[in-house]
Amino acid sequence: MLNTLEYGSRTDLPDLLIVHGLYGSGRNWGAISKRMAQTRRVIAVDQRNHGASPWFDTHSYEDMAADLAEVIAAQDGPMDVLGHSMGGKAAMVLALTRPELVNRLVVADIAPVAYSHDQSQHIAAMKAVDLAKIEKRSDAMKALEAHVNEAALRSFFTQSLDIETKKWLLNLDVLEKEMPKIIGWPGTTGIYEGPTLFLSGAESDYVKSEHRATIRTLFPNARFAKIIGAGHWLHAEKPREFIQTLKAWLDAA
């Protein structure tokens, strides 16, 4: 089963499952989880091939959705589910294939479509770091400068580096091999009729107006909202606005 981080205690509100994106972990969502745990129990997962979860030879959305279903079943589901980017696609496949496990769904800055932007260059950047020479996180940040221009991304990647063992907590070989599946969409059919929020960064182009017809076919009760001034990493860029919107949506009757 996936590694999980638990915050708060059960209340009258449904538990919330948080599903991170590519190269992330449940720990990345600690600040959001703690705030949401003031009123409900929160479970943040490490997805397969990430963090402290098991490594596998595959990384399809069917695999990820099955992993999430196992976590929810162990928690006596159903649960509210929030997924960002790759985690949002996994959450959508879960809702479409196991709708009885999902109470309310929040999809953060991703659509049920295939994308053309490959993320393999980041794998190459991480593989290029000579981990034998890394003694502290700042060393890894410095080593990544030659390959990753954005300081925020360098910081994000190094959160998945175990300095003590000098290993990435990411199954980089499998993620590279499975990248076409990760940036793609499995063509999952079905309909999830539960309340669904597609929450996007206003400065992101991941969820476009032309995606809405596809979204409404699969999620007929979908609603859309944008966070002003935020891009794809909307929860990190505008955490206060993200939490306010998330709480308002999940707490709605």
C-alpha positions in Angstrom: 0.0 0.0 0.0 1.0 3.6 -0.5 2.8 5.5 2.2 0.4 7.9 3.9 0.7 10.9 6.1 -2.2 11.6 8.5 -3.3 15.0 9.8 -6.0 15.8 12.3 -8.8 13.6 13.6 -12.1 12.4 12.2 -15.0 14.9 12.4 -18.5 15.1 11.0 -16.9 16.2 7.7 -15.6 13.6 5.3 -11.9 12.8 5.3 -9.8 14.4 2.6 -7.3 12.5 0.5 -4.6 14.6 -1.1 -2.8 13.3 -4.2 0.5 15.1 -5.2 1.8 15.5 -8.8 4.9 14.3 -10.7 8.2 14.4 -8.7 6.3 15.4 -5.5 5.3 13.7 -2.3 2.7 13.9 0.4 5.1 15.9 2.5 5.0 18.7 -0.1 1.4 19.3 0.9 2.1 19.5 4.6 1.1 23.2 5.0 -2.2 22.7 3.1 -2.9 19.4 5.0 -2.4 21.0 8.4 -4.7 23.9 7.6 -7.4 21.6 6.3 -7.0 19.3 9.3 -8.3 22.0 11.5 -11.8 20.8 10.6 -11.4 17.3 9.1 -9.0 14.4 8.9 -6.5 14.6 6.0 -4.6 11.7 4.4 -1.8 12.8 2.1 -0.2 9.9 0.0 3.1 9.3 -1.6 2.2 8.0 -5.0 3.9 4.9 -6.4 7.5 5.5 -7.4 7.6 8.6 -5.2 8.6 9.4 -1.7 8.4 6.4 0.8 5.9 4.4 -1.3 6.9 1.2 -3.1 8.5 1.3 -6.5 6.9 -0.6 -9.4 7.8 -1.3 -13.0 4.7 0.6 -14.2 3.3 4.0 -13.7 -0.1 4.2 -15.5 -3.1 6.1 -14.3 -5.0 2.8 -14.0 -2.2 1.7 -11.5 -2.4 5.0 -9.6 -6.2 5.0 -9.4 -6.1 1.4 -8.0 -3.5 2.5 -5.4 -5.8 5.3 -4.3 -8.8 2.9 -4.1 -6.8 0.7 -1.8 -6.0 3.6 0.5 -9.6 4.7 0.6 -10.9 1.2 1.3 -8.5 0.9 4.2 -9.9 4.2 5.6 -13.5 2.9 5.3 -14.2 5.4 2.5 -15.7 7.2 0.7 -13.5 10.3 0.9 -13.3 13.8 -0.6 -10.3 13.7 -3.0 -8.0 16.4 -4.1 -5.4 15.8 -6.9 -2.9 18.2 -8.4 -1.5 17.7 -12.0 -0.5 14.0 -12.4 -2.4 13.4 -9.1 -5.4 15.1 -10.5 -5.4 12.7 -13.5 -5.1 9.8 -11.1 -8.0 11.2 -9.0 -10.1 11.6 -12.1 -9.5 8.0 -13.2 -10.4 6.9 -9.7 -13.7 8.8 -9.7 -14.6 7.5 -13.2 -13.9 3.9 -12.4 -14.8 3.8 -8.6 -17.3 6.6 -8.1 -18.6 5.1 -4.9 -15.2 5.9 -3.3 -15.3 9.6 -4.1 -17.6 12.0 -2.2 -16.4 15.3 -3.7 -13.6 15.7 -6.3 -11.2 18.6 -6.7 -8.9 18.6 -9.7 -6.1 21.2 -9.4 -4.8 22.6 -12.7 -5.1 19.6 -15.1 -7.6 18.3 -17.6 -8.5 14.8 -18.8 -6.5 15.2 -22.0 -3.1 14.3 -23.3 -0.4 17.0 -23.2 2.6 17.5 -25.4 5.1 18.9 -22.9 7.5 16.2 -21.9 8.9 16.3 -18.4 11.9 14.0 -19.0 14.4 16.9 -19.1 13.9 17.1 -15.3 14.8 13.5 -14.9 18.0 14.0 -16.9 18.8 17.0 -14.6 18.4 14.9 -11.5 20.4 12.0 -12.9 23.2 14.5 -13.8 23.8 15.3 -10.1 26.8 13.5 -8.7 25.2 12.4 -5.5 28.5 11.2 -4.0 29.5 14.8 -3.7 26.3 16.0 -2.1 26.6 16.7 1.7 23.6 19.0 2.1 20.5 20.1 0.3 22.2 23.4 -0.9 24.8 21.3 -2.7 22.1 19.6 -4.7 20.5 23.0 -5.4 23.8 24.3 -6.7 24.4 21.2 -8.8 21.0 21.5 -10.5 21.7 25.1 -11.5 23.3 24.0 -14.8 20.2 22.2 -15.9 17.2 23.8 -14.1 16.8 27.6 -14.5 14.0 28.1 -12.0 15.1 28.2 -8.3 11.6 27.1 -7.2 11.9 24.0 -9.3 15.4 23.2 -7.9 14.0 23.6 -4.4 11.1 21.3 -5.2 13.2 18.6 -6.7 15.6 18.5 -3.8 12.8 17.8 -1.4 12.8 14.3 -2.9 16.5 13.8 -2.2 17.6 11.7 0.8 20.8 13.4 1.8 21.8 10.6 4.3 21.5 7.7 1.8 22.4 9.9 -1.2 19.4 8.7 -3.2 16.5 10.3 -5.0 13.2 9.2 -3.5 11.9 8.9 -7.1 12.0 5.9 -9.4 13.6 8.0 -12.1 14.1 5.1 -14.6 10.5 4.0 -14.5 9.1 7.6 -14.6 11.3 8.2 -17.6 10.1 5.0 -19.3 6.4 5.7 -18.5 6.5 9.4 -19.4 4.2 9.0 -22.4 1.5 7.6 -20.1 2.1 10.3 -17.5 1.7 13.2 -19.9 -1.1 11.3 -21.8 -4.6 10.4 -20.8 -5.7 6.7 -20.7 -9.0 7.3 -22.4 -11.0 6.2 -19.4 -14.7 6.1 -20.0 -17.6 6.4 -17.6 -19.2 9.3 -15.8 -18.6 10.7 -12.4 -21.8 12.5 -11.3 -20.5 13.8 -8.0 -19.7 17.4 -7.2 -16.4 18.3 -9.0 -14.3 21.4 -9.0 -11.7 22.1 -11.6 -9.5 24.7 -9.8 -6.8 26.3 -12.0 -4.2 29.0 -11.8 -5.3 32.0 -13.9 -1.8 32.2 -15.4 -1.6 28.5 -16.2 -2.5 27.1 -19.6 -3.1 23.5 -18.5 -6.9 23.8 -18.4 -8.1 25.6 -21.5 -11.6 26.6 -22.6 -11.5 24.0 -25.3 -11.1 21.3 -22.7 -14.4 22.1 -21.1 -16.6 20.0 -23.4 -14.5 16.9 -22.7 -14.6 17.7 -18.9 -18.4 18.1 -18.9 -18.8 14.8 -20.8 -17.0 12.9 -18.0 -17.9 15.1 -15.1 -21.4 16.6 -15.8 -21.5 18.4 -12.5 -18.2 20.1 -12.9 -17.7 23.7 -11.8 -14.7 25.8 -12.7 -12.7 28.4 -10.7 -9.4 30.2 -11.1 -7.0 31.7 -8.6 -5.7 35.1 -9.8 -2.0 35.5 -10.0 -1.3 31.8 -9.8 0.3 29.4 -12.3 0.4 25.6 -12.4 1.7 25.4 -8.8 -1.3 27.3 -7.5 -1.3 25.7 -4.0 2.3 26.8 -3.4 2.1 30.2 -5.1 -1.2 31.3 -3.5 -1.7 29.0 -0.5 -4.2 31.3 1.3 -6.5 31.7 -1.7 -6.1 28.0 -2.5 -7.2 26.9 1.0 -10.1 29.4 1.1 -11.4 28.1 -2.2 -10.9 24.5 -1.2 -12.6 24.8 2.1 -15.6 26.7 0.7 -16.1 24.0 -2.0 -15.7 21.0 0.3 -17.8 22.4 3.1 -20.7 23.3 0.7 -23.9 21.4 1.4 
